[in-house]
Amino acid sequence: MKKIDLHIHTISTNSDCYFEFSIEQLKNYIEKREIDGIAITNHNHFDLEQFQLISDSLTIVTFP
């Protein structure tokens, strides 16, 4: 069975609590939970450069 997390935040917005994104923390989260794919779901904001960095840094499927 494949595991996919379809709700990953990478940018702090007005509707979210403040946090700082860390690619290392994301990698640890994915590895620990053995996730096969993620979707970046920031509210009302999409950062193409950050998305490309994330997808290039991971070995799993990453959806915008």
C-alpha positions in Angstrom: 0.0 0.0 0.0 1.2 3.5 -0.8 1.2 6.3 1.7 0.5 9.8 0.6 0.2 13.0 2.7 -1.9 15.4 0.7 -1.6 18.3 3.1 1.9 19.6 3.6 2.5 23.3 4.5 5.8 24.9 3.6 5.1 28.6 3.9 3.7 30.4 7.0 0.6 32.4 6.1 -2.0 34.5 7.9 -4.3 31.4 8.2 -1.5 29.2 9.7 0.6 29.5 12.8 4.1 30.8 12.3 6.7 28.2 11.5 9.9 27.9 9.6 10.1 25.4 6.8 13.0 22.9 7.0 13.8 20.5 4.1 15.6 18.3 6.6 12.6 18.1 8.9 10.4 17.2 5.9 12.8 14.5 4.8 12.8 13.1 8.4 9.0 13.2 8.4 8.8 11.3 5.1 11.4 8.7 6.0 10.0 8.1 9.5 6.4 7.6 8.2 7.6 5.8 5.0 5.6 8.2 2.8 5.5 7.6 -1.0 4.2 11.0 -2.1 3.2 14.5 -0.8 1.2 17.5 -1.9 2.3 21.0 -1.1 -0.9 22.8 0.1 -0.1 26.3 1.2 -3.1 28.5 1.6 -3.5 31.1 -1.2 0.2 31.0 -2.0 2.5 29.0 -4.3 6.2 29.5 -4.4 7.5 27.8 -7.6 11.2 28.1 -6.6 10.5 26.5 -3.2 8.4 23.8 -4.8 11.2 22.9 -7.3 13.8 22.8 -4.4 11.5 20.4 -2.5 10.8 18.1 -5.4 14.4 18.1 -6.5 15.5 17.2 -2.9 13.1 14.3 -2.5 13.0 10.9 -4.0 9.2 10.6 -3.8 6.4 12.1 -5.9 5.6 15.7 -5.0 2.5 17.4 -6.2 2.1 21.2 -6.3 
